Amino acid sequence: MRAKITYLVTAAVLVFYFVLVGSRGVMFIQSGTAITVTFGVAVLILPVIGLWFLWKNTQFVRRANALAAELDAEGGLPVDELKRLPSGRIDRDSADEVFAKRKAETETSPDDWRCWFRLAVAYHDARDTPRARKAMQRAIALHDGKPVEA
């Protein structure tokens, strides 16, 4: 629940920032000189890109959460079997062991979105966020029946 609240607050702050920057861009355009109009258009591009990125990220999070809920309903969510350090952080060797199991499971069933979901969690636990995101994207695509790149 805390993660949702943090995400919503961050998204709201970003939207506020995009509106603020966009209004400045419009003010520059309304000035009417060649340089301010050019600068105003350039300034307006930033909030558009930011809003697009925020929208795509929100869609990704919603779809990943939907997969998690479906997997939870099936009783297939990965069990937290990781050892932790006294600080509470995940032990790297433990994460590597779980990752090896999840990778083998995925290699055995490469078309099963559930395996890719669990692999994404293992990547995340091993602190490999880019690969975790790619694995989750693959899980989403397989779940939705979309073609998946090799």
C-alpha positions as CSV (number, residue, x, y, z in Angstrom):
1,M,0.0,0.0,0.0
2,R,2.9,2.4,0.8
3,A,4.3,1.8,-2.7
4,K,1.0,2.8,-4.3
5,I,0.8,6.0,-2.2
6,T,4.4,6.9,-3.0
7,Y,3.7,6.3,-6.7
8,L,0.6,8.4,-6.7
9,V,2.2,11.2,-4.9
10,T,5.2,11.2,-7.2
11,A,2.9,11.1,-10.3
12,A,0.9,14.0,-8.9
13,V,4.0,16.0,-8.3
14,L,5.2,15.2,-11.8
15,V,1.9,16.2,-13.4
16,F,2.0,19.5,-11.4
17,Y,5.5,20.1,-12.7
18,F,4.5,19.3,-16.3
19,V,1.6,21.8,-16.1
20,L,3.9,24.4,-14.6
21,V,6.5,24.0,-17.3
22,G,3.8,23.8,-20.0
23,S,2.3,27.1,-18.9
24,R,5.8,28.7,-19.1
25,G,6.1,27.4,-22.6
26,V,2.8,28.9,-23.6
27,M,3.8,32.2,-22.0
28,F,7.0,32.2,-24.2
29,I,4.9,31.4,-27.3
30,Q,2.5,34.2,-26.5
31,S,5.4,36.7,-26.3
32,G,5.5,36.5,-30.1
33,T,9.2,37.0,-30.9
34,A,11.0,34.3,-33.0
35,I,13.3,33.4,-30.2
36,T,10.6,33.1,-27.5
37,V,8.3,31.1,-29.7
38,T,11.1,28.7,-30.6
39,F,12.0,28.4,-26.9
40,G,8.4,28.0,-25.9
41,V,7.9,25.2,-28.4
42,A,11.1,23.5,-27.1
43,V,9.8,23.9,-23.5
44,L,6.5,22.4,-24.4
45,I,8.1,19.2,-25.7
46,L,9.5,18.3,-22.3
47,P,6.1,17.9,-20.6
48,V,4.7,16.0,-23.5
49,I,7.6,13.5,-23.3
50,G,7.3,13.4,-19.5
51,L,3.5,12.7,-19.7
52,W,4.0,10.0,-22.3
53,F,6.7,8.3,-20.1
54,L,4.5,8.6,-17.0
55,W,1.5,7.1,-18.9
56,K,3.6,4.2,-20.3
57,N,5.1,3.5,-16.8
58,T,1.7,3.6,-15.2
59,Q,0.3,1.1,-17.7
60,F,3.3,-1.2,-17.1
61,V,2.8,-1.1,-13.3
62,R,-1.0,-1.8,-13.6
63,R,-0.5,-4.7,-15.9
64,A,2.3,-6.2,-13.7
65,N,0.0,-5.8,-10.7
66,A,-2.8,-7.5,-12.5
67,L,-0.5,-10.5,-13.3
68,A,0.6,-10.6,-9.7
69,A,-3.1,-10.7,-8.6
70,E,-3.9,-13.5,-11.0
71,L,-0.9,-15.5,-10.0
72,D,-1.7,-14.9,-6.3
73,A,-5.3,-16.2,-7.0
74,E,-3.7,-19.4,-8.5
75,G,-1.4,-19.8,-5.6
76,G,1.6,-19.3,-7.9
77,L,3.4,-16.3,-6.5
78,P,7.0,-16.9,-5.7
79,V,7.6,-17.7,-2.0
80,D,10.2,-15.5,-0.3
81,E,12.9,-18.0,0.4
82,L,15.7,-15.5,0.4
83,K,18.2,-15.2,3.3
84,R,18.6,-11.7,4.7
85,L,21.6,-9.9,6.2
86,P,21.3,-8.5,9.7
87,S,20.6,-5.1,8.0
88,G,17.6,-6.7,6.3
89,R,19.0,-6.6,2.8
90,I,18.9,-9.7,0.7
91,D,21.9,-11.9,0.8
92,R,23.5,-11.8,-2.7
93,D,24.3,-15.6,-2.7
94,S,20.8,-16.4,-1.7
95,A,19.4,-14.2,-4.5
96,D,21.7,-15.9,-7.0
97,E,20.5,-19.4,-5.9
98,V,16.9,-18.4,-6.3
99,F,17.7,-16.7,-9.6
100,A,19.3,-19.9,-11.0
101,K,16.2,-21.9,-10.1
102,R,13.9,-19.3,-11.8
103,K,16.1,-19.2,-14.9
104,A,16.0,-23.0,-15.2
105,E,12.3,-23.0,-14.7
106,T,11.9,-20.4,-17.5
107,E,14.2,-22.2,-19.9
108,T,12.1,-25.3,-19.4
109,S,8.8,-23.4,-20.1
110,P,9.7,-20.4,-22.2
111,D,6.1,-19.7,-23.2
112,D,4.7,-19.7,-19.7
113,W,4.1,-16.1,-18.5
114,R,4.1,-17.3,-14.9
115,C,7.7,-18.5,-15.2
116,W,8.7,-15.1,-16.7
117,F,6.9,-13.3,-13.9
118,R,8.8,-15.3,-11.3
119,L,12.1,-14.7,-13.2
120,A,11.3,-10.9,-13.1
121,V,11.0,-11.1,-9.4
122,A,14.3,-13.0,-9.1
123,Y,16.0,-10.4,-11.3
124,H,14.6,-7.7,-9.0
125,D,15.8,-9.5,-5.9
126,A,19.2,-9.8,-7.5
127,R,19.1,-6.0,-8.1
128,D,19.1,-6.2,-11.9
129,T,16.3,-3.8,-12.6
130,P,16.7,-3.5,-16.4
131,R,16.4,-7.3,-16.8
132,A,13.6,-7.5,-14.3
133,R,11.6,-5.0,-16.4
134,K,12.3,-6.9,-19.6
135,A,11.3,-10.2,-18.0
136,M,8.1,-8.6,-16.7
137,Q,7.4,-7.1,-20.2
138,R,7.8,-10.6,-21.7
139,A,5.4,-12.0,-19.0
140,I,2.8,-9.4,-19.9
141,A,3.2,-10.0,-23.6
142,L,2.9,-13.8,-23.2
143,H,-0.2,-13.3,-20.9
144,D,-1.8,-11.0,-23.4
145,G,-1.0,-13.4,-26.3
146,K,1.1,-10.9,-28.1
147,P,4.1,-12.0,-30.2
148,V,7.3,-12.0,-28.2
149,E,10.8,-11.2,-29.6
150,A,13.4,-13.8,-29.0
